[in-house]
Amino acid sequence: MASFIELGVRPETIEALAPIGITAPFAIQEMVLPLALSGNDLIGQAKTGTGKTLGFGIPIIDRVLSKSEGATGKAQALVVVPTRELCVQVAEDLLVAGRIRDIRVLALYGGRAFEPQLDALNKGIDVVVGTPGRLLDLARQGHLKLNEVRILVLDEADEMLDLGFLPDIEAILRLIPEARQTMLFSATMPGEIITLARKFMDQPTHIRVAEEGGSTVEGVEQFAYRAHAMDKIEMLARILQAEGRGATVVFCRTKRTAAKVSDELTERGFASGAVHGDLGQGAREQALRAFRNGKVDILVATDVAARGIDVEGVTHVINYQCPDDEKVYLHRIGRTGRAGAGGIAITFVDWDELARWNMINTALKLDMADPKETYSSSEWLFTDLNIAPEITGVLPRSQRAKAGLAAEEIEDIDLKSKRPPKAADGRGSDRKSAPKKPEHAKVSAPSAPAPRKDRERKRTRSSAGE
């Protein structure tokens, strides 16, 4: 395997990555870096957790200019991603890689006030990571200048297609100079993505990372149990006390279930946070930061958050509710076993989910077509998952060592401004109203309820006859 220095990576970038334990390239990085650093267009096809973020992130950091090197303050590189959570994660990774040269990276996504983002743009940036809707809003208002972009990355292109962002992506591509490098990364290659590549890319090289071990996630030990709805939370609480259990992601299909599971785990003494669509953006980011910082070790999430959760050391993924299909299943369990590490994935299958589970089992050849009926007291649950026999559904007080979600400060996100002000040149947005996408959802940070005012009651009936 070639080293970073042999692949042509700048010494400053290598120095920046070393403290976080990244000292040698992964397979996709070894294949992508020589082409990307040379400015070639490419398509990278690889599943999640293979290190593809730095596959495009290192070339971006190495090829853009810093402020001290003569950067103008306009975006030189643009990374388009499907979700807010992934946007934050990618931006953080790029900031780490570019810290020695002080590369300015800005995350732009919906659910936040425009003013702080406009302030950052006015101060000058080198790299922008953003979701399609917010990027278009700011570009069409004249605040985000894309005329100096010479590197474009479309990350998780298949997910953006699924979310209906293809028209927005094409609109963004038309705002960027044609003389650019374009890199597209996708786990799958639907026909629409291939058409997009042919239309907007210049003779791209297609790089595909071979998936050893078939179509599932290598290194992840997988279990499925037929579980009763009323006993699931008790099963979960015992599994969370398994020997060697570290950071854990619990996936639910609905927002209501995610909120309920997180609350119940907290009542049982676990350090738990939740990420789902009913939470304001500040609360979602609070939970993700607490999870990354180790203040909570359990994150309960809906599928919308799956693409953005990239935390080292996730040992367990638990599907509290059966995923919709094999693609969602792979996205979920891909939160563990990342970058060659091992992990454990557990799926609860209720009776009404058996047909869906069998479709997943058949598609991925899991050999778990008939999950065993299992209860929180079943012996095989304890032996399969290395749970001590004396464990109950409540975490002992002596083991409640995590600081908890409350220890992570929640940001005060002001959303009073729903639209950005017009740019100095007076141009406004010509965007017509369209169906709302997930990133455009109006969210607000949780706040204390306003105190009730005492009201004077007025009589509405005659007093006659009293």
C-alpha positions as a Markdown table, in Angstrom:
| # | Residue | x | y | z |
|---|---|---|---|---|
| 1 | Met | 0.0 | 0.0 | 0.0 |
| 2 | Ala | 1.3 | 3.4 | -0.9 |
| 3 | Ser | 1.7 | 6.1 | 1.7 |
| 4 | Phe | 0.1 | 9.6 | 1.6 |
| 5 | Ile | 3.5 | 11.2 | 0.7 |
| 6 | Glu | 3.9 | 8.7 | -2.1 |
| 7 | Leu | 0.4 | 9.6 | -3.4 |
| 8 | Gly | 1.4 | 13.2 | -3.6 |
| 9 | Val | -0.4 | 14.6 | -0.6 |
| 10 | Arg | 0.9 | 17.9 | 0.9 |
| 11 | Pro | 3.0 | 17.5 | 4.0 |
| 12 | Glu | 0.7 | 20.1 | 5.8 |
| 13 | Thr | -2.3 | 17.9 | 5.2 |
| 14 | Ile | -0.5 | 14.7 | 6.4 |
| 15 | Glu | 0.5 | 16.6 | 9.5 |
| 16 | Ala | -3.1 | 17.7 | 10.2 |
| 17 | Leu | -4.5 | 14.2 | 9.9 |
| 18 | Ala | -1.9 | 12.4 | 12.0 |
| 19 | Pro | -3.2 | 13.5 | 15.4 |
| 20 | Ile | -6.6 | 11.9 | 14.7 |
| 21 | Gly | -5.0 | 8.6 | 13.8 |
| 22 | Ile | -5.1 | 8.9 | 10.0 |
| 23 | Thr | -1.6 | 8.0 | 8.9 |
| 24 | Ala | -2.2 | 5.7 | 5.9 |
| 25 | Pro | -4.8 | 5.7 | 3.0 |
| 26 | Phe | -7.7 | 3.4 | 2.8 |
| 27 | Ala | -8.4 | 1.5 | -0.4 |
| 28 | Ile | -10.6 | 4.0 | -2.1 |
| 29 | Gln | -8.3 | 6.9 | -1.1 |
| 30 | Glu | -5.3 | 5.0 | -2.7 |
| 31 | Met | -7.3 | 4.7 | -5.9 |
| 32 | Val | -8.9 | 8.2 | -5.9 |
| 33 | Leu | -6.0 | 10.5 | -4.8 |
| 34 | Pro | -3.7 | 10.2 | -7.8 |
| 35 | Leu | -6.5 | 11.1 | -10.2 |
| 36 | Ala | -8.1 | 13.7 | -8.0 |
| 37 | Leu | -4.9 | 15.5 | -7.1 |
| 38 | Ser | -4.2 | 15.7 | -10.9 |
| 39 | Gly | -7.5 | 17.5 | -11.5 |
| 40 | Asn | -9.3 | 14.6 | -13.3 |
| 41 | Asp | -13.1 | 14.1 | -13.2 |
| 42 | Leu | -14.0 | 10.8 | -11.5 |
| 43 | Ile | -16.9 | 8.7 | -10.3 |
| 44 | Gly | -16.3 | 6.9 | -7.0 |
| 45 | Gln | -18.6 | 4.1 | -6.2 |
| 46 | Ala | -18.2 | 2.8 | -2.7 |
| 47 | Lys | -20.4 | 1.9 | 0.2 |
| 48 | Thr | -20.5 | 4.0 | 3.4 |
| 49 | Gly | -17.7 | 3.8 | 5.9 |
| 50 | Thr | -14.9 | 3.2 | 3.3 |
| 51 | Gly | -13.1 | 6.6 | 3.8 |
| 52 | Lys | -14.4 | 8.3 | 0.7 |
| 53 | Thr | -14.9 | 11.7 | 2.5 |
| 54 | Leu | -11.1 | 12.2 | 2.6 |
| 55 | Gly | -10.9 | 10.6 | -0.8 |
| 56 | Phe | -12.3 | 13.9 | -2.2 |
| 57 | Gly | -11.5 | 16.0 | 0.9 |
| 58 | Ile | -7.7 | 15.7 | 0.7 |
| 59 | Pro | -7.6 | 16.8 | -3.0 |
| 60 | Ile | -9.8 | 19.8 | -2.2 |
| 61 | Ile | -7.6 | 20.9 | 0.7 |
| 62 | Asp | -4.4 | 20.4 | -1.2 |
| 63 | Arg | -5.6 | 22.2 | -4.3 |
| 64 | Val | -7.3 | 25.3 | -3.0 |
| 65 | Leu | -5.4 | 28.4 | -1.9 |
| 66 | Ser | -5.5 | 29.7 | 1.7 |
| 67 | Lys | -5.9 | 33.4 | 2.6 |
| 68 | Ser | -2.2 | 33.7 | 3.1 |
| 69 | Glu | -1.6 | 32.2 | -0.3 |
| 70 | Gly | -3.7 | 34.8 | -2.1 |
| 71 | Ala | -7.3 | 33.4 | -1.9 |
| 72 | Thr | -9.9 | 36.0 | -2.9 |
| 73 | Gly | -12.4 | 34.9 | -0.2 |
| 74 | Lys | -14.8 | 33.4 | -2.8 |
| 75 | Ala | -15.6 | 29.6 | -2.9 |
| 76 | Gln | -12.9 | 27.7 | -4.8 |
| 77 | Ala | -14.5 | 24.3 | -4.0 |
| 78 | Leu | -18.1 | 23.2 | -3.5 |
| 79 | Val | -19.3 | 20.0 | -1.9 |
| 80 | Val | -23.0 | 19.2 | -2.3 |
| 81 | Val | -24.5 | 16.7 | 0.1 |
| 82 | Pro | -28.1 | 15.5 | 0.8 |
| 83 | Thr | -28.6 | 16.1 | 4.5 |
| 84 | Arg | -27.8 | 18.6 | 7.2 |
| 85 | Glu | -26.1 | 16.0 | 9.4 |
| 86 | Leu | -23.8 | 14.9 | 6.6 |
| 87 | Cys | -23.1 | 18.6 | 5.7 |
| 88 | Val | -21.8 | 19.2 | 9.2 |
| 89 | Gln | -19.8 | 16.0 | 9.3 |
| 90 | Val | -18.0 | 16.7 | 6.0 |
| 91 | Ala | -17.3 | 20.3 | 6.9 |
| 92 | Glu | -15.7 | 19.2 | 10.2 |
| 93 | Asp | -13.5 | 16.6 | 8.4 |
| 94 | Leu | -12.3 | 19.2 | 5.9 |
| 95 | Leu | -11.6 | 21.7 | 8.7 |
| 96 | Val | -9.4 | 19.1 | 10.4 |
| 97 | Ala | -7.5 | 18.3 | 7.2 |
| 98 | Gly | -7.0 | 22.0 | 6.4 |
| 99 | Arg | -6.1 | 23.3 | 9.8 |
| 100 | Ile | -2.4 | 23.7 | 9.3 |
| 101 | Arg | -2.9 | 26.0 | 6.3 |
| 102 | Asp | -6.0 | 27.6 | 7.9 |
| 103 | Ile | -8.3 | 26.6 | 5.0 |
| 104 | Arg | -11.7 | 28.3 | 5.6 |
| 105 | Val | -14.6 | 25.8 | 5.4 |
| 106 | Leu | -18.2 | 26.8 | 5.7 |
| 107 | Ala | -21.3 | 24.6 | 6.1 |
| 108 | Leu | -24.5 | 25.9 | 4.5 |
| 109 | Tyr | -27.8 | 24.1 | 5.2 |
| 110 | Gly | -31.4 | 24.8 | 5.9 |
| 111 | Gly | -32.9 | 25.0 | 9.4 |
| 112 | Arg | -30.5 | 27.8 | 10.5 |
| 113 | Ala | -30.8 | 31.6 | 10.3 |
| 114 | Phe | -29.4 | 33.2 | 7.2 |
| 115 | Glu | -27.5 | 36.0 | 8.9 |
| 116 | Pro | -24.6 | 34.0 | 10.5 |
| 117 | Gln | -24.1 | 32.3 | 7.2 |
| 118 | Leu | -24.1 | 35.6 | 5.3 |
| 119 | Asp | -21.6 | 37.0 | 7.8 |
| 120 | Ala | -19.2 | 34.1 | 7.2 |
| 121 | Leu | -19.5 | 34.5 | 3.4 |
| 122 | Asn | -18.8 | 38.2 | 3.7 |
| 123 | Lys | -15.6 | 37.5 | 5.8 |
| 124 | Gly | -14.4 | 35.1 | 3.1 |
| 125 | Ile | -14.3 | 31.4 | 2.6 |
| 126 | Asp | -12.3 | 28.9 | 0.6 |
| 127 | Val | -14.5 | 25.7 | 0.6 |
| 128 | Val | -18.3 | 25.5 | 0.9 |
| 129 | Val | -20.2 | 22.3 | 1.9 |
| 130 | Gly | -23.9 | 22.6 | 1.6 |
| 131 | Thr | -27.3 | 21.1 | 0.9 |
| 132 | Pro | -28.9 | 21.9 | -2.4 |
| 133 | Gly | -31.8 | 24.1 | -1.3 |
| 134 | Arg | -29.8 | 26.5 | 0.9 |
| 135 | Leu | -27.0 | 26.7 | -1.7 |
| 136 | Leu | -29.5 | 27.7 | -4.4 |
| 137 | Asp | -31.2 | 30.2 | -2.2 |
| 138 | Leu | -27.9 | 32.0 | -1.4 |
| 139 | Ala | -26.6 | 31.8 | -4.9 |
| 140 | Arg | -29.7 | 33.2 | -6.5 |
| 141 | Gln | -29.8 | 36.0 | -3.9 |
| 142 | Gly | -26.3 | 36.9 | -5.0 |
| 143 | His | -24.7 | 36.2 | -1.6 |
| 144 | Leu | -22.9 | 33.0 | -2.6 |
| 145 | Lys | -20.6 | 33.6 | -5.5 |
| 146 | Leu | -19.8 | 30.4 | -7.5 |
| 147 | Asn | -17.9 | 32.0 | -10.4 |
| 148 | Glu | -14.5 | 30.9 | -8.9 |
| 149 | Val | -15.4 | 27.3 | -8.1 |
| 150 | Arg | -13.0 | 25.0 | -9.8 |
| 151 | Ile | -13.6 | 21.8 | -7.8 |
| 152 | Leu | -17.1 | 20.4 | -7.5 |
| 153 | Val | -18.1 | 17.3 | -5.4 |
| 154 | Leu | -21.5 | 15.6 | -5.4 |
| 155 | Asp | -21.5 | 13.3 | -2.4 |
| 156 | Glu | -24.1 | 10.6 | -1.8 |
| 157 | Ala | -25.6 | 11.3 | -5.3 |
| 158 | Asp | -28.0 | 8.4 | -5.1 |
| 159 | Glu | -29.4 | 9.7 | -1.8 |
| 160 | Met | -29.9 | 13.2 | -3.3 |
| 161 | Leu | -31.7 | 11.5 | -6.2 |
| 162 | Asp | -34.0 | 9.7 | -3.7 |
| 163 | Leu | -34.8 | 12.9 | -1.9 |
| 164 | Gly | -35.8 | 14.6 | -5.2 |
| 165 | Phe | -32.9 | 17.0 | -5.4 |
| 166 | Leu | -31.8 | 16.2 | -9.0 |
| 167 | Pro | -33.4 | 19.5 | -10.5 |
| 168 | Asp | -31.6 | 21.5 | -7.8 |
| 169 | Ile | -28.3 | 19.8 | -8.5 |
| 170 | Glu | -28.6 | 20.6 | -12.2 |
| 171 | Ala | -29.4 | 24.2 | -11.4 |
| 172 | Ile | -26.3 | 24.4 | -9.2 |
| 173 | Leu | -24.2 | 22.9 | -12.0 |
| 174 | Arg | -25.3 | 25.5 | -14.4 |
| 175 | Leu | -24.1 | 28.3 | -12.0 |
| 176 | Ile | -20.5 | 26.9 | -11.9 |
| 177 | Pro | -17.9 | 27.5 | -14.5 |
| 178 | Glu | -17.6 | 24.6 | -17.0 |
| 179 | Ala | -13.8 | 24.7 | -16.6 |
| 180 | Arg | -13.8 | 22.7 | -13.4 |
| 181 | Gln | -13.0 | 19.3 | -11.8 |
| 182 | Thr | -16.1 | 17.3 | -11.0 |
| 183 | Met | -16.1 | 14.3 | -8.6 |
| 184 | Leu | -19.2 | 12.3 | -8.0 |
| 185 | Phe | -19.6 | 9.7 | -5.2 |
| 186 | Ser | -22.4 | 7.3 | -4.9 |
| 187 | Ala | -23.1 | 3.9 | -3.3 |
| 188 | Thr | -25.2 | 2.9 | -6.3 |
| 189 | Met | -25.4 | 4.1 | -9.8 |
| 190 | Pro | -29.1 | 4.5 | -10.9 |
| 191 | Gly | -29.7 | 5.5 | -14.6 |
| 192 | Glu | -30.4 | 9.1 | -13.6 |
| 193 | Ile | -27.0 | 9.5 | -12.0 |
| 194 | Ile | -25.3 | 8.0 | -15.0 |
| 195 | Thr | -27.2 | 10.5 | -17.2 |
| 196 | Leu | -26.1 | 13.4 | -15.0 |
| 197 | Ala | -22.5 | 12.3 | -15.2 |
| 198 | Arg | -22.5 | 12.1 | -19.0 |
| 199 | Lys | -24.1 | 15.5 | -19.2 |
| 200 | Phe | -21.9 | 17.4 | -16.8 |
| 201 | Met | -18.6 | 15.5 | -16.5 |
| 202 | Asp | -15.6 | 15.4 | -18.8 |
| 203 | Gln | -14.5 | 11.8 | -19.5 |
| 204 | Pro | -14.7 | 10.7 | -15.9 |
| 205 | Thr | -12.8 | 7.7 | -14.6 |
| 206 | His | -15.1 | 5.2 | -12.8 |
| 207 | Ile | -13.6 | 3.9 | -9.6 |
| 208 | Arg | -15.4 | 1.1 | -7.8 |
| 209 | Val | -14.3 | -0.4 | -4.5 |
| 210 | Ala | -14.8 | -4.2 | -4.5 |
| 211 | Glu | -17.1 | -5.3 | -1.7 |
| 212 | Glu | -15.5 | -8.2 | 0.0 |
| 213 | Gly | -17.9 | -10.5 | 1.7 |
| 214 | Gly | -20.8 | -9.9 | -0.6 |
| 215 | Ser | -23.5 | -7.2 | -0.5 |
| 216 | Thr | -23.5 | -6.7 | 3.3 |
| 217 | Val | -21.1 | -4.9 | 5.6 |
| 218 | Glu | -17.9 | -6.6 | 6.1 |
| 219 | Gly | -16.8 | -7.2 | 9.7 |
| 220 | Val | -20.3 | -6.7 | 11.2 |
| 221 | Glu | -21.8 | -9.6 | 13.1 |
| 222 | Gln | -25.5 | -9.6 | 12.5 |
| 223 | Phe | -28.4 | -10.9 | 14.6 |
| 224 | Ala | -32.2 | -10.9 | 14.1 |
| 225 | Tyr | -34.8 | -11.6 | 16.8 |
| 226 | Arg | -38.6 | -11.8 | 16.6 |
| 227 | Ala | -39.7 | -9.4 | 19.3 |
| 228 | His | -42.9 | -8.4 | 20.9 |
| 229 | Ala | -43.7 | -4.7 | 20.8 |
| 230 | Met | -44.3 | -4.5 | 24.6 |
| 231 | Asp | -41.0 | -6.3 | 25.4 |
| 232 | Lys | -38.7 | -4.4 | 23.0 |
| 233 | Ile | -37.7 | -1.7 | 25.4 |
| 234 | Glu | -36.8 | -4.3 | 28.0 |
| 235 | Met | -34.7 | -6.2 | 25.5 |
| 236 | Leu | -33.0 | -3.1 | 24.4 |
| 237 | Ala | -32.1 | -2.0 | 27.9 |
| 238 | Arg | -30.5 | -5.4 | 28.6 |
| 239 | Ile | -28.6 | -5.4 | 25.3 |
| 240 | Leu | -27.2 | -2.0 | 26.1 |
| 241 | Gln | -25.5 | -3.6 | 29.1 |
| 242 | Ala | -23.7 | -6.2 | 27.1 |
| 243 | Glu | -20.0 | -6.7 | 27.7 |
| 244 | Gly | -17.9 | -4.4 | 25.5 |
| 245 | Arg | -20.8 | -2.3 | 24.3 |
| 246 | Gly | -19.5 | 1.1 | 23.3 |
| 247 | Ala | -21.2 | 3.9 | 21.4 |
| 248 | Thr | -24.5 | 2.7 | 20.0 |
| 249 | Val | -27.0 | 3.9 | 17.4 |
| 250 | Val | -30.7 | 2.8 | 17.8 |
| 251 | Phe | -32.7 | 3.2 | 14.6 |
| 252 | Cys | -36.5 | 3.7 | 14.6 |
| 253 | Arg | -38.8 | 4.1 | 11.6 |
| 254 | Thr | -40.9 | 6.9 | 13.1 |
| 255 | Lys | -40.2 | 10.2 | 14.9 |
| 256 | Arg | -42.7 | 9.3 | 17.6 |
| 257 | Thr | -41.0 | 6.0 | 18.4 |
| 258 | Ala | -37.5 | 7.6 | 18.4 |
| 259 | Ala | -38.6 | 10.2 | 20.9 |
| 260 | Lys | -40.3 | 7.6 | 23.1 |
| 261 | Val | -37.4 | 5.2 | 23.1 |
| 262 | Ser | -34.9 | 7.9 | 24.0 |
| 263 | Asp | -37.1 | 9.1 | 26.9 |
| 264 | Glu | -37.6 | 5.6 | 28.2 |
| 265 | Leu | -33.9 | 4.9 | 28.1 |
| 266 | Thr | -33.1 | 8.1 | 30.0 |
| 267 | Glu | -35.7 | 7.1 | 32.7 |
| 268 | Arg | -33.8 | 3.8 | 33.0 |
| 269 | Gly | -30.5 | 5.5 | 33.7 |
| 270 | Phe | -28.9 | 5.5 | 30.2 |
| 271 | Ala | -27.2 | 8.5 | 28.7 |
| 272 | Ser | -29.3 | 8.8 | 25.5 |
| 273 | Gly | -30.0 | 11.5 | 22.9 |
| 274 | Ala | -32.4 | 11.6 | 20.0 |
| 275 | Val | -32.2 | 12.9 | 16.4 |
| 276 | His | -35.4 | 13.1 | 14.4 |
| 277 | Gly | -37.5 | 15.5 | 12.4 |
| 278 | Asp | -39.7 | 16.9 | 15.2 |
| 279 | Leu | -36.6 | 18.3 | 16.9 |
| 280 | Gly | -35.3 | 21.8 | 16.1 |
| 281 | Gln | -32.0 | 22.0 | 14.4 |
| 282 | Gly | -30.3 | 23.2 | 17.6 |
| 283 | Ala | -31.5 | 20.2 | 19.5 |
| 284 | Arg | -30.5 | 17.8 | 16.8 |
| 285 | Glu | -27.0 | 19.2 | 16.7 |
| 286 | Gln | -26.8 | 19.1 | 20.4 |
| 287 | Ala | -27.5 | 15.4 | 20.4 |
| 288 | Leu | -25.0 | 14.7 | 17.7 |
| 289 | Arg | -22.3 | 16.7 | 19.5 |
| 290 | Ala | -23.0 | 15.0 | 22.8 |
| 291 | Phe | -22.7 | 11.6 | 21.0 |
| 292 | Arg | -19.4 | 12.5 | 19.3 |
| 293 | Asn | -18.0 | 14.0 | 22.5 |
| 294 | Gly | -19.0 | 10.9 | 24.6 |
| 295 | Lys | -21.4 | 12.7 | 26.9 |
| 296 | Val | -24.1 | 10.3 | 25.7 |
| 297 | Asp | -23.2 | 6.8 | 24.4 |
| 298 | Ile | -26.6 | 6.0 | 22.9 |
| 299 | Leu | -28.1 | 7.9 | 19.9 |
| 300 | Val | -31.7 | 7.1 | 18.9 |
| 301 | Ala | -32.3 | 8.2 | 15.3 |
| 302 | Thr | -34.7 | 8.0 | 12.4 |
| 303 | Asp | -33.4 | 7.0 | 9.0 |
| 304 | Val | -33.1 | 10.7 | 7.9 |
| 305 | Ala | -30.1 | 11.0 | 10.2 |
| 306 | Ala | -28.3 | 7.8 | 9.0 |
| 307 | Arg | -26.3 | 9.5 | 6.3 |
| 308 | Gly | -24.8 | 12.1 | 8.7 |
| 309 | Ile | -23.7 | 9.9 | 11.6 |
| 310 | Asp | -20.0 | 9.2 | 11.2 |
| 311 | Val | -18.6 | 8.6 | 14.7 |
| 312 | Glu | -15.6 | 6.5 | 15.4 |
| 313 | Gly | -16.0 | 3.6 | 17.9 |
| 314 | Val | -19.7 | 2.8 | 17.2 |
| 315 | Thr | -19.8 | -0.9 | 18.4 |
| 316 | His | -23.5 | -1.6 | 18.1 |
| 317 | Val | -26.3 | -0.7 | 15.8 |
| 318 | Ile | -29.8 | -1.8 | 16.9 |
| 319 | Asn | -32.8 | -1.7 | 14.5 |
| 320 | Tyr | -35.6 | -1.1 | 17.0 |
| 321 | Gln | -38.0 | -1.3 | 14.1 |
| 322 | Cys | -37.3 | -3.3 | 10.9 |
| 323 | Pro | -36.0 | -1.1 | 8.1 |
| 324 | Asp | -38.0 | -0.6 | 4.9 |
| 325 | Asp | -35.7 | -2.5 | 2.5 |
| 326 | Glu | -32.2 | -3.8 | 2.1 |
| 327 | Lys | -30.8 | -0.4 | 1.1 |
| 328 | Val | -31.9 | 1.2 | 4.3 |
| 329 | Tyr | -30.7 | -1.8 | 6.3 |
| 330 | Leu | -27.2 | -1.4 | 4.9 |
| 331 | His | -27.2 | 2.3 | 5.5 |
| 332 | Arg | -28.2 | 1.7 | 9.1 |
| 333 | Ile | -25.7 | -1.1 | 10.0 |
| 334 | Gly | -23.0 | 0.8 | 8.1 |
| 335 | Arg | -22.7 | 3.1 | 11.2 |
| 336 | Thr | -20.6 | 0.4 | 12.8 |
| 337 | Gly | -17.8 | -1.6 | 11.3 |
| 338 | Arg | -16.5 | 1.5 | 9.6 |
| 339 | Ala | -13.0 | 1.7 | 8.0 |
| 340 | Gly | -12.3 | -1.9 | 8.7 |
| 341 | Ala | -13.4 | -2.1 | 12.3 |
| 342 | Gly | -15.8 | -4.7 | 13.7 |
| 343 | Gly | -19.2 | -4.2 | 15.0 |
| 344 | Ile | -22.6 | -5.8 | 16.0 |
| 345 | Ala | -25.9 | -5.2 | 14.3 |
| 346 | Ile | -29.2 | -6.4 | 15.9 |
| 347 | Thr | -32.6 | -6.2 | 14.3 |
| 348 | Phe | -35.9 | -6.6 | 16.2 |
| 349 | Val | -38.6 | -8.0 | 13.9 |
| 350 | Asp | -42.2 | -7.8 | 15.0 |
| 351 | Trp | -44.8 | -10.2 | 13.6 |
| 352 | Asp | -46.2 | -7.6 | 11.1 |
| 353 | Glu | -42.7 | -7.0 | 9.8 |
| 354 | Leu | -41.8 | -10.6 | 8.9 |
| 355 | Ala | -42.6 | -10.1 | 5.2 |
| 356 | Arg | -40.4 | -7.0 | 5.0 |
| 357 | Trp | -37.6 | -8.7 | 6.9 |
| 358 | Asn | -37.7 | -11.8 | 4.6 |
| 359 | Met | -37.3 | -9.5 | 1.6 |
| 360 | Ile | -34.2 | -8.0 | 3.2 |
| 361 | Asn | -32.9 | -11.4 | 4.2 |
| 362 | Thr | -33.4 | -12.7 | 0.6 |
| 363 | Ala | -31.8 | -9.7 | -1.1 |
| 364 | Leu | -28.7 | -9.8 | 1.1 |
| 365 | Lys | -28.5 | -13.6 | 1.6 |
| 366 | Leu | -28.3 | -13.2 | 5.4 |
| 367 | Asp | -29.5 | -16.8 | 6.2 |
| 368 | Met | -31.9 | -15.4 | 8.9 |
| 369 | Ala | -35.2 | -16.0 | 7.2 |
| 370 | Asp | -37.1 | -17.1 | 10.4 |
| 371 | Pro | -35.9 | -15.0 | 13.4 |
| 372 | Lys | -36.3 | -16.9 | 16.6 |
| 373 | Glu | -39.1 | -15.6 | 18.9 |
| 374 | Thr | -37.2 | -13.9 | 21.7 |
| 375 | Tyr | -38.0 | -12.2 | 25.0 |
| 376 | Ser | -35.9 | -10.1 | 27.4 |
| 377 | Ser | -35.5 | -13.2 | 29.5 |
| 378 | Ser | -34.5 | -15.6 | 26.8 |
| 379 | Glu | -31.2 | -17.4 | 27.5 |
| 380 | Trp | -29.9 | -17.2 | 24.0 |
| 381 | Leu | -30.2 | -13.4 | 24.0 |
| 382 | Phe | -27.8 | -13.3 | 26.9 |
| 383 | Thr | -25.3 | -15.8 | 25.4 |
| 384 | Asp | -25.5 | -14.4 | 21.8 |
| 385 | Leu | -24.7 | -10.9 | 22.9 |
| 386 | Asn | -22.5 | -11.5 | 25.9 |
| 387 | Ile | -24.9 | -10.1 | 28.5 |
| 388 | Ala | -24.4 | -11.1 | 32.2 |
| 389 | Pro | -27.3 | -13.2 | 33.5 |
| 390 | Glu | -28.0 | -10.9 | 36.5 |
| 391 | Ile | -28.6 | -7.9 | 34.2 |
| 392 | Thr | -32.0 | -6.2 | 34.5 |
| 393 | Gly | -33.7 | -3.5 | 32.4 |
| 394 | Val | -32.4 | -0.6 | 34.5 |
| 395 | Leu | -28.8 | 0.6 | 34.5 |
| 396 | Pro | -27.3 | 0.4 | 38.0 |
| 397 | Arg | -26.5 | 3.8 | 39.5 |
| 398 | Ser | -22.8 | 2.8 | 39.9 |
| 399 | Gln | -22.5 | 2.6 | 36.1 |
| 400 | Arg | -24.1 | 5.9 | 35.2 |
| 401 | Ala | -20.8 | 7.6 | 34.5 |
| 402 | Lys | -21.8 | 9.6 | 31.3 |
| 403 | Ala | -22.4 | 13.4 | 31.7 |
| 404 | Gly | -25.7 | 13.1 | 29.7 |
| 405 | Leu | -27.4 | 15.2 | 27.1 |
| 406 | Ala | -27.9 | 18.2 | 29.4 |
| 407 | Ala | -24.1 | 18.6 | 29.7 |
| 408 | Glu | -23.9 | 19.5 | 26.0 |
| 409 | Glu | -24.9 | 23.1 | 25.4 |
| 410 | Ile | -27.7 | 23.7 | 23.0 |
| 411 | Glu | -27.0 | 26.5 | 20.5 |
| 412 | Asp | -29.5 | 29.4 | 20.3 |
| 413 | Ile | -30.5 | 29.3 | 16.7 |
| 414 | Asp | -32.5 | 32.4 | 15.6 |
| 415 | Leu | -34.8 | 31.6 | 12.8 |
| 416 | Lys | -36.7 | 34.9 | 12.6 |
| 417 | Ser | -35.3 | 35.5 | 9.1 |
| 418 | Lys | -37.0 | 33.1 | 6.8 |
| 419 | Arg | -35.4 | 34.5 | 3.7 |
| 420 | Pro | -32.0 | 36.1 | 3.2 |
| 421 | Pro | -32.0 | 39.8 | 2.5 |
| 422 | Lys | -31.3 | 40.9 | -1.0 |
| 423 | Ala | -27.7 | 41.3 | -2.0 |
| 424 | Ala | -26.1 | 44.7 | -2.4 |
| 425 | Asp | -26.8 | 44.7 | -6.1 |
| 426 | Gly | -30.5 | 44.5 | -5.4 |
| 427 | Arg | -31.1 | 41.1 | -7.0 |
| 428 | Gly | -33.7 | 38.9 | -5.5 |
| 429 | Ser | -34.5 | 35.3 | -5.8 |
| 430 | Asp | -36.3 | 34.2 | -8.9 |
| 431 | Arg | -37.1 | 30.8 | -7.4 |
| 432 | Lys | -40.7 | 29.8 | -7.6 |
| 433 | Ser | -42.4 | 28.1 | -4.7 |
| 434 | Ala | -42.0 | 24.4 | -4.8 |
| 435 | Pro | -42.8 | 21.4 | -2.5 |
| 436 | Lys | -40.7 | 21.6 | 0.6 |
| 437 | Lys | -37.7 | 19.3 | 0.8 |
| 438 | Pro | -36.5 | 17.8 | 4.1 |
| 439 | Glu | -33.8 | 20.5 | 4.5 |
| 440 | His | -36.3 | 23.3 | 4.1 |
| 441 | Ala | -38.5 | 22.2 | 6.9 |
| 442 | Lys | -39.1 | 25.1 | 9.3 |
| 443 | Val | -37.6 | 24.2 | 12.6 |
| 444 | Ser | -36.8 | 26.0 | 15.7 |
| 445 | Ala | -34.7 | 25.5 | 18.7 |
| 446 | Pro | -36.6 | 24.3 | 21.7 |
| 447 | Ser | -37.5 | 27.0 | 24.1 |
| 448 | Ala | -39.3 | 27.3 | 27.4 |
| 449 | Pro | -43.1 | 27.7 | 27.2 |
| 450 | Ala | -44.3 | 31.2 | 27.7 |
| 451 | Pro | -45.9 | 31.8 | 31.1 |
| 452 | Arg | -49.6 | 31.7 | 31.1 |
| 453 | Lys | -51.4 | 35.0 | 31.7 |
| 454 | Asp | -54.3 | 35.2 | 34.1 |
| 455 | Arg | -57.5 | 36.1 | 32.2 |
| 456 | Glu | -60.5 | 37.8 | 33.7 |
| 457 | Arg | -63.5 | 35.6 | 33.0 |
| 458 | Lys | -66.5 | 37.4 | 31.6 |
| 459 | Arg | -70.1 | 36.2 | 32.1 |
| 460 | Thr | -71.8 | 35.1 | 29.0 |
| 461 | Arg | -75.1 | 34.1 | 30.7 |
| 462 | Ser | -77.7 | 36.2 | 32.3 |
| 463 | Ser | -77.6 | 36.2 | 36.1 |
| 464 | Ala | -81.4 | 35.9 | 36.2 |
| 465 | Gly | -82.7 | 32.9 | 38.1 |
| 466 | Glu | -79.5 | 32.5 | 40.2 |
